[in-house]
Amino acid sequence: MAAPGQATSGIAWMVLATILYTAANLCVKALAHLPTQELVFLRSAISLVLTGGWLWWNGYSLLGVNRKWLIIRGIFGTIGLATFFHTLRFIPIASATVIQYLSPIFTVLLARYFDGQRSMRPVQWLFFATAFAGVLMVKGFDPRINWLYFGLGVSSAIAAAVAYLATMKCRDTDHPVGVVIWFHLVAVPVTGGWTAFTWVPPVGNEWLLALAVGLLSVVAQVAMTFALHQGEANVIMPFKYFGAVLAFIFGLLLFDEHLNQWALAGIGLVILSVTVNTVLKRRWEHRQQPTKSP
């Protein structure tokens, strides 16, 4: 189990990653007229240059150590990003975000079986169930979300969960930037080959937005990787949900994306569920810490 200081550090890294990811997603939303594969390629190509340059400058191997899980991280990270970007282009950013944010639930469930983390208490299952119910409310009360985009969003969440699990598997063997680069090593050739046949040239300030997507995303990825290196998934990952609040606020301000009261209630239910779950989880862990003799 991670020490309390490590857990706090991990939460801080996750909050930073969430803010940066939201900013990057807003840039993607502004570029929604570009094909999905092109958006993934532009994001990944910029990030590959940055992460590869950093690893080379600091003397780290570009290919890493735990290559089995690094490859898994790259494959599922690419799938998760492509499906998420596609939903982001066609449905409100808050809705796309909250559906994709089922990934922490899937991460915790996978971590129980593949990362040796302990079983959850029954009340935690209740909180995860209410979080999922909140996501279903967002889908059910937003007519712009059909079953195709909902299915793509859930698929993105599952793929992201596998990528997060792979990240945790590499925390003792590879530098966080070395874990991040494998996502781009897979995404660039896959989406680049596709984009070669469908390229739509960005115009003017769109190049700046594309650059911002890459810059913000790579820093966010490194921050999230640091977060997963610092503590257990069931403590760290729920804080990713707060990106839904940021997505709603800026989606409304920048893109005039309104959600009805029931969809907003669904987002609120998600946030409330994971917040209470996390507070109780940390309280239980604190009580289990051995007390020092005077």
TORFIDO-475852 format. One line per field, with one value per residue (C-alpha): residue in three letters; x, y, z. Coordinates in pm, 1 decimal. Example, Ala and Ser with C-alpha at 12.3 -4.5 7.8 and 13.67 -1.06 7.14 Angstrom:
BEGIN
res = (ALA  SER)
east = (1230.0  1367.0)
north = (-450.0  -106.0)
up = (780.0  714.0)
This chain:
BEGIN
res = (MET  ALA  ALA  PRO  GLY  GLN  ALA  THR  SER  GLY  ILE  ALA  TRP  MET  VAL  LEU  ALA  THR  ILE  LEU  TYR  THR  ALA  ALA  ASN  LEU  CYS  VAL  LYS  ALA  LEU  ALA  HIS  LEU  PRO  THR  GLN  GLU  LEU  VAL  PHE  LEU  ARG  SER  ALA  ILE  SER  LEU  VAL  LEU  THR  GLY  GLY  TRP  LEU  TRP  TRP  ASN  GLY  TYR  SER  LEU  LEU  GLY  VAL  ASN  ARG  LYS  TRP  LEU  ILE  ILE  ARG  GLY  ILE  PHE  GLY  THR  ILE  GLY  LEU  ALA  THR  PHE  PHE  HIS  THR  LEU  ARG  PHE  ILE  PRO  ILE  ALA  SER  ALA  THR  VAL  ILE  GLN  TYR  LEU  SER  PRO  ILE  PHE  THR  VAL  LEU  LEU  ALA  ARG  TYR  PHE  ASP  GLY  GLN  ARG  SER  MET  ARG  PRO  VAL  GLN  TRP  LEU  PHE  PHE  ALA  THR  ALA  PHE  ALA  GLY  VAL  LEU  MET  VAL  LYS  GLY  PHE  ASP  PRO  ARG  ILE  ASN  TRP  LEU  TYR  PHE  GLY  LEU  GLY  VAL  SER  SER  ALA  ILE  ALA  ALA  ALA  VAL  ALA  TYR  LEU  ALA  THR  MET  LYS  CYS  ARG  ASP  THR  ASP  HIS  PRO  VAL  GLY  VAL  VAL  ILE  TRP  PHE  HIS  LEU  VAL  ALA  VAL  PRO  VAL  THR  GLY  GLY  TRP  THR  ALA  PHE  THR  TRP  VAL  PRO  PRO  VAL  GLY  ASN  GLU  TRP  LEU  LEU  ALA  LEU  ALA  VAL  GLY  LEU  LEU  SER  VAL  VAL  ALA  GLN  VAL  ALA  MET  THR  PHE  ALA  LEU  HIS  GLN  GLY  GLU  ALA  ASN  VAL  ILE  MET  PRO  PHE  LYS  TYR  PHE  GLY  ALA  VAL  LEU  ALA  PHE  ILE  PHE  GLY  LEU  LEU  LEU  PHE  ASP  GLU  HIS  LEU  ASN  GLN  TRP  ALA  LEU  ALA  GLY  ILE  GLY  LEU  VAL  ILE  LEU  SER  VAL  THR  VAL  ASN  THR  VAL  LEU  LYS  ARG  ARG  TRP  GLU  HIS  ARG  GLN  GLN  PRO  THR  LYS  SER  PRO)
east = (0.0  129.4  234.7  -0.3  249.4  272.4  -106.6  -134.7  134.7  -42.6  -372.3  -202.6  -48.2  -387.2  -562.0  -295.7  -333.7  -711.3  -684.8  -435.0  -638.8  -947.9  -758.1  -630.1  -981.0  -1116.1  -858.2  -966.4  -1328.7  -1228.3  -1069.7  -1368.3  -1393.7  -1067.3  -1082.3  -1040.0  -729.7  -566.3  -632.6  -478.4  -181.3  -113.5  -138.7  83.8  345.1  402.6  413.9  652.9  903.4  882.1  904.0  1166.8  1381.4  1352.5  1449.6  1743.7  1868.2  1856.4  2012.7  1710.3  1631.4  1355.1  1230.2  1218.2  1250.5  911.8  832.0  541.0  335.4  474.0  342.6  6.3  6.4  70.7  -193.0  -477.7  -382.2  -416.5  -754.1  -880.7  -771.2  -910.8  -1254.3  -1263.8  -1166.2  -1437.8  -1706.5  -1562.5  -1616.5  -1987.5  -2137.7  -2103.6  -1761.8  -1906.2  -2105.4  -1810.7  -1589.5  -1819.8  -1881.0  -1508.2  -1454.8  -1590.2  -1223.0  -1135.1  -1400.9  -1263.1  -907.6  -990.9  -1166.3  -869.9  -621.1  -794.9  -707.2  -386.8  -205.3  -252.0  -458.5  -697.7  -1066.3  -1310.5  -1568.7  -1933.9  -2018.3  -1750.8  -1931.2  -2243.4  -2061.3  -1925.5  -2276.0  -2421.0  -2139.2  -2227.9  -2595.9  -2497.5  -2328.2  -2641.3  -2845.2  -2621.3  -2680.1  -3050.0  -3133.8  -2914.4  -3077.8  -2751.8  -2595.5  -2702.3  -2601.4  -2311.9  -2137.6  -2226.3  -2073.8  -1762.4  -1731.7  -1755.0  -1507.1  -1271.4  -1305.4  -1224.5  -922.5  -799.5  -835.1  -610.9  -359.9  -366.2  -313.3  -14.1  120.4  102.1  275.9  570.8  604.1  894.4  1081.8  1042.0  1055.2  712.1  819.7  945.7  598.7  430.0  641.0  515.9  169.2  309.8  537.4  221.8  -16.1  205.6  261.1  -93.9  -278.0  -10.7  -60.3  -435.4  -403.9  -189.5  -505.6  -746.0  -534.0  -719.8  -467.2  -515.9  -544.6  -398.7  -450.6  -556.2  -186.0  -146.7  -441.6  -289.6  42.7  -139.0  -311.4  26.7  196.8  -86.7  -144.9  214.0  247.6  -87.7  22.3  343.8  150.9  -95.5  187.7  354.4  17.6  -11.6  347.6  262.4  -33.7  -306.9  -557.4  -859.4  -729.2  -578.3  -809.9  -1140.4  -999.5  -1001.6  -1380.1  -1357.8  -1264.1  -1634.8  -1711.2  -1441.5  -1561.9  -1920.1  -1821.7  -1592.4  -1814.3  -2095.4  -1880.3  -1686.9  -1920.3  -2264.3  -2322.3  -2618.5  -2719.0  -3060.6  -3109.3  -3122.3  -2797.9  -2638.2  -2779.9  -2610.1  -2275.3  -2332.2  -2411.9  -2087.1  -1881.7  -2058.4  -2016.2  -1645.1  -1577.7  -1747.0  -1581.4  -1237.4  -1286.5  -1402.1  -1122.7  -853.5  -1018.4  -1016.1  -652.9  -562.2  -726.4  -530.7  -195.2  0.0  21.7  364.4  450.2  524.9)
north = (0.0  346.7  572.3  864.1  1113.8  918.8  901.4  1278.7  1335.6  1097.1  1281.8  1616.0  1476.1  1338.8  1673.1  1846.2  1582.7  1629.0  2005.6  1967.3  1695.0  1914.5  2199.5  1962.6  1825.5  2176.9  2229.7  1902.9  2016.6  2335.4  2118.5  1883.7  1939.5  1746.9  1364.0  1166.3  982.6  1313.0  1457.3  1150.1  1165.9  1536.1  1492.9  1185.1  1314.9  1631.4  1435.2  1176.9  1447.7  1597.1  1272.7  1119.9  1432.1  1436.0  1068.0  1106.9  1420.4  1249.6  926.2  696.5  412.2  494.3  135.1  92.1  -218.9  -383.9  -407.0  -650.2  -405.9  -106.8  -250.2  -320.1  37.4  166.2  -44.6  16.2  379.3  433.3  257.9  453.1  788.8  731.7  626.3  913.2  1175.9  1044.9  1087.3  1425.9  1548.4  1467.5  1496.7  1760.6  1760.7  1712.0  1407.6  1256.0  1315.4  1163.5  850.9  801.5  856.4  511.7  417.1  458.2  200.6  -45.5  31.4  -48.9  -370.9  -478.9  -382.4  -616.9  -913.6  -813.9  -575.3  -752.1  -474.9  -562.0  -633.5  -348.2  -319.8  -376.6  -6.9  73.9  -146.2  59.7  383.2  246.4  130.2  475.9  633.0  407.4  495.9  861.6  797.1  622.1  926.7  1148.0  919.4  874.8  1243.1  1383.2  1314.1  1400.2  1078.3  772.8  416.1  428.0  714.8  573.5  238.9  410.5  602.8  288.2  113.0  406.2  375.1  3.3  54.6  339.9  119.8  -145.6  128.1  257.3  -94.2  -134.4  196.0  66.1  -255.5  -44.9  183.2  -13.3  -68.8  235.5  613.6  779.1  951.3  615.6  471.8  762.9  739.5  390.5  525.0  753.5  484.5  287.6  572.3  764.3  488.2  352.0  683.4  835.2  569.6  625.3  1003.8  996.8  913.2  1149.9  1454.7  1784.4  2070.0  2283.7  2654.5  2953.1  2932.7  2568.8  2480.3  2649.4  2453.5  2130.2  2218.8  2295.2  1954.8  1783.8  1997.0  1982.2  1612.2  1502.3  1696.6  1555.0  1200.5  1238.4  1383.5  1094.5  843.0  1004.3  980.4  607.8  558.6  715.2  514.9  256.5  287.6  290.5  608.4  792.9  727.0  867.8  1221.3  1193.7  1232.9  1601.9  1669.2  1630.2  1946.9  2141.2  2001.6  2112.3  2464.7  2531.9  2345.8  2580.9  2894.3  2820.7  2602.4  2686.1  2319.0  2305.9  1999.4  1951.5  1920.1  1539.9  1505.4  1748.4  1542.7  1238.6  1417.3  1525.9  1168.6  1048.0  1309.3  1255.4  877.5  880.7  1160.0  980.7  654.1  813.6  991.1  670.1  469.1  701.9  708.0  327.7  317.9  577.7  371.0  64.6  245.1  108.8  354.2  446.2  390.9  707.6)
up = (0.0  -81.8  204.5  286.4  143.0  -178.5  -209.1  -164.9  -426.4  -663.0  -621.8  -693.3  -1012.8  -1119.3  -1064.9  -1275.8  -1547.8  -1548.2  -1596.5  -1880.2  -2051.5  -2038.7  -2204.3  -2474.1  -2534.1  -2579.5  -2853.2  -3015.2  -3001.5  -3181.6  -3453.4  -3482.6  -3859.9  -3906.7  -3939.0  -3618.9  -3737.7  -3831.2  -3487.3  -3322.2  -3558.5  -3498.4  -3122.3  -3119.5  -3364.3  -3161.6  -2837.2  -2985.0  -3075.8  -2726.5  -2530.0  -2759.0  -2734.5  -2357.4  -2321.6  -2561.2  -2384.4  -2044.2  -2162.7  -2128.3  -2366.9  -2614.5  -2606.1  -2229.2  -2013.3  -1953.4  -2322.6  -2297.8  -2092.8  -2280.4  -2607.0  -2443.4  -2315.8  -2668.7  -2843.0  -2601.0  -2551.3  -2925.0  -2938.1  -2638.3  -2775.0  -3124.7  -2999.3  -2749.2  -3007.6  -3238.1  -2972.5  -2880.8  -3236.7  -3250.2  -2900.3  -2625.0  -2461.8  -2112.1  -2223.3  -2410.0  -2107.4  -1848.7  -2059.5  -2114.6  -1742.8  -1675.1  -1722.5  -1350.8  -1264.1  -1517.0  -1399.8  -1038.4  -1140.3  -1355.5  -1084.2  -838.2  -1056.3  -1235.5  -1000.2  -666.8  -511.9  -235.6  -259.1  -215.2  57.7  -40.1  -5.4  -264.3  -516.2  -443.2  -517.6  -844.6  -940.0  -874.5  -1079.3  -1371.5  -1323.9  -1349.0  -1682.4  -1807.4  -1704.8  -1916.7  -2213.8  -2154.3  -2114.2  -2391.7  -2731.6  -2910.6  -2777.7  -2975.4  -2893.0  -3141.3  -2965.3  -2623.6  -2724.9  -2860.1  -2534.6  -2323.2  -2554.1  -2508.2  -2130.8  -2135.8  -2362.3  -2142.8  -1834.6  -1989.1  -2077.2  -1718.8  -1583.9  -1815.8  -1685.4  -1328.7  -1433.4  -1556.1  -1254.9  -1105.0  -1430.9  -1655.9  -1627.6  -1666.2  -1988.7  -2117.8  -2057.1  -2232.4  -2547.7  -2630.1  -2687.5  -2957.1  -3101.5  -3181.8  -3264.5  -3508.4  -3768.2  -3737.7  -3770.4  -3994.9  -4260.6  -4248.5  -4250.0  -4563.7  -4761.7  -4581.6  -4497.5  -4445.7  -4405.5  -4092.4  -4169.3  -3982.4  -3605.8  -3638.7  -3646.4  -3307.0  -3169.7  -3302.4  -3137.0  -2810.8  -2821.1  -2843.2  -2578.0  -2325.4  -2380.4  -2334.8  -2007.9  -1895.7  -1982.7  -1786.2  -1491.7  -1498.4  -1521.0  -1218.5  -1039.9  -1110.2  -994.5  -658.5  -529.6  -571.8  -853.7  -624.1  -455.3  -753.5  -1047.3  -911.5  -924.8  -1301.1  -1284.5  -1197.5  -1557.2  -1634.5  -1438.0  -1621.3  -1954.8  -1885.6  -1779.0  -2073.8  -2321.1  -2223.3  -2231.4  -2550.2  -2759.3  -2616.0  -2532.8  -2299.2  -2097.3  -1941.9  -1567.9  -1571.1  -1762.2  -1517.5  -1231.6  -1383.7  -1389.9  -1030.2  -928.1  -1082.8  -900.7  -567.2  -587.4  -656.2  -407.8  -117.1  -218.7  -216.3  117.1  284.8  123.8  257.7  602.4  618.7  515.0  777.5  1050.9  939.5  973.0  1270.8  1558.8  1690.9  2054.4  2254.3)
